[in-house]
Amino acid sequence: MTRRIKVCETGRIEDAAEQHRLWSIYEAAFAPLQVATPMRHGSYTRPEFEALLNDPDFRKYVARVGGIPVGLCVITTRLDKIPWVSSSYYAHRFPDLTARGKVFFLTGVIVDPAYQTAQRVGAVLLAKAIRSLGNEGVLCADYSENLRSGLRPFVERTLGQGAVEEVLDRQVFVAYSYRKKDPSP
Ligand SMILES: CC(C)(COP(=O)(O)OP(=O)(O)OC[C@H]1O[C@@H](n2cnc3c(N)ncnc32)[C@H](O)[C@@H]1OP(=O)(O)O)[C@@H](O)C(=O)NCCC(=O)NCCS
């Protein structure tokens, strides 16, 4: 039976049981990715993750099915608080929107593996989060092309025809395999 997905937006998640549940989802969602992409995903430690849950500068969108948290989406305008992002770059690149607090960064979306795919929890969660960001702004994100090339068309569909995507940079991970010939006798 498909059960209704409810998404709530909040600044702080202080309840210890809820924090524990979301940490479990975070660990379980990222574990399989460690062999799928060279970049380490899910690099927050538990204290860092809990600090983020307690920090209202990070908007939290929690998806629940039957009242149980099954997914989390996090968006912030405080790019200086994201360890892997240069906030100066974004302030320089989007000065007017930065001054107006309209540069949004999607720091992560996670869905409990037991709830992935079948019910489209990720799609419902991400769409709700994106639609809450107002009529004007820039939504920034980073993602693995190995894993998430669907993010671009999804965001374009959700934001509508006015959305323009730019690739701001590319991080290239290369590997040159080689096998030396045995030296001639
Ligand atoms: C990515 C993830 C949140 C998607 O959730 P899901 O419930 O499995 O996904 P759904 O069944 O809703 O299908 C995915 C849909 O949502 C979109 N989507 C939602 N969040 C997405 C994301 N972060 N990246 C890419 N696509 C996403 C997809 O484009 C797709 O829509 P489409 O089929 O219309 O193109 C989930 O698989 C997950 O937790 N993965 C591990 C953690 C991760 O990689 N997070 C993303 C980077 S932080």
The ligand as a MOL file (V3000), in Angstrom:
LIG
                    3D

  0  0  0     0  0            999 V3000
M  V30 BEGIN CTAB
M  V30 COUNTS 48 50 0 0 0
M  V30 BEGIN ATOM
M  V30 1 C 18.8680 10.8350 -4.3100 0
M  V30 2 C 17.7060 10.3610 -3.4430 0
M  V30 3 C 17.4060 11.4270 -2.3870 0
M  V30 4 C 16.4640 10.2110 -4.3690 0
M  V30 5 O 15.4030 9.7410 -3.6110 0
M  V30 6 P 14.4770 8.5250 -4.1460 0
M  V30 7 O 13.2850 8.4180 -3.2630 0
M  V30 8 O 15.3470 7.3400 -4.3030 0
M  V30 9 O 14.1140 9.0480 -5.5660 0
M  V30 10 P 12.7430 9.0330 -6.3660 0
M  V30 11 O 12.1450 7.6730 -6.4590 0
M  V30 12 O 11.9000 10.1080 -5.8330 0
M  V30 13 O 13.2520 9.3440 -7.8340 0
M  V30 14 C 14.2190 10.2710 -8.0370 0
M  V30 15 C 13.5180 11.4370 -8.6480 0
M  V30 16 O 13.7650 12.5850 -7.8550 0
M  V30 17 C 14.7300 13.3610 -8.4810 0
M  V30 18 N 15.6590 13.6640 -7.3880 0
M  V30 19 C 15.2890 13.9700 -6.1500 0
M  V30 20 N 16.3730 14.2930 -5.4270 0
M  V30 21 C 17.4240 14.1470 -6.2100 0
M  V30 22 C 18.8130 14.3320 -6.0460 0
M  V30 23 N 19.3620 14.7530 -4.9210 0
M  V30 24 N 19.6020 14.0660 -7.0710 0
M  V30 25 C 19.0730 13.6750 -8.2320 0
M  V30 26 N 17.7850 13.5030 -8.4350 0
M  V30 27 C 16.9570 13.7340 -7.4450 0
M  V30 28 C 15.2350 12.5590 -9.6530 0
M  V30 29 O 15.5630 13.3500 -10.7560 0
M  V30 30 C 14.0470 11.6670 -9.9810 0
M  V30 31 O 13.0780 12.3300 -10.7090 0
M  V30 32 P 12.7080 11.8470 -12.1910 0
M  V30 33 O 12.5520 10.3650 -12.1520 0
M  V30 34 O 11.4580 12.5890 -12.4670 0
M  V30 35 O 13.8810 12.2840 -13.0260 0
M  V30 36 C 17.9740 8.9740 -2.7640 0
M  V30 37 O 18.2020 7.9930 -3.7590 0
M  V30 38 C 19.1630 8.9960 -1.8040 0
M  V30 39 O 19.0160 9.2520 -0.6060 0
M  V30 40 N 20.3750 8.6790 -2.3060 0
M  V30 41 C 21.5670 8.6390 -1.4770 0
M  V30 42 C 22.0210 10.0170 -1.0620 0
M  V30 43 C 22.2970 10.9220 -2.2600 0
M  V30 44 O 22.9750 10.5630 -3.2050 0
M  V30 45 N 21.7570 12.1430 -2.2040 0
M  V30 46 C 21.9250 13.1000 -3.2920 0
M  V30 47 C 23.1910 13.8810 -3.1510 0
M  V30 48 S 23.2730 14.7710 -1.6340 0
M  V30 END ATOM
M  V30 BEGIN BOND
M  V30 1 1 1 2
M  V30 2 1 2 3
M  V30 3 1 2 4
M  V30 4 1 2 36
M  V30 5 1 4 5
M  V30 6 1 5 6
M  V30 7 2 6 7
M  V30 8 1 6 8
M  V30 9 1 6 9
M  V30 10 1 9 10
M  V30 11 2 10 11
M  V30 12 1 10 12
M  V30 13 1 10 13
M  V30 14 1 13 14
M  V30 15 1 14 15
M  V30 16 1 15 16
M  V30 17 1 15 30
M  V30 18 1 16 17
M  V30 19 1 17 18
M  V30 20 1 17 28
M  V30 21 1 18 19
M  V30 22 1 18 27
M  V30 23 2 19 20
M  V30 24 1 20 21
M  V30 25 1 21 22
M  V30 26 2 21 27
M  V30 27 1 22 23
M  V30 28 2 22 24
M  V30 29 1 24 25
M  V30 30 2 25 26
M  V30 31 1 26 27
M  V30 32 1 28 29
M  V30 33 1 28 30
M  V30 34 1 30 31
M  V30 35 1 31 32
M  V30 36 2 32 33
M  V30 37 1 32 34
M  V30 38 1 32 35
M  V30 39 1 36 37
M  V30 40 1 36 38
M  V30 41 2 38 39
M  V30 42 1 38 40
M  V30 43 1 40 41
M  V30 44 1 41 42
M  V30 45 1 42 43
M  V30 46 2 43 44
M  V30 47 1 43 45
M  V30 48 1 45 46
M  V30 49 1 46 47
M  V30 50 1 47 48
M  V30 END BOND
M  V30 END CTAB
M  END
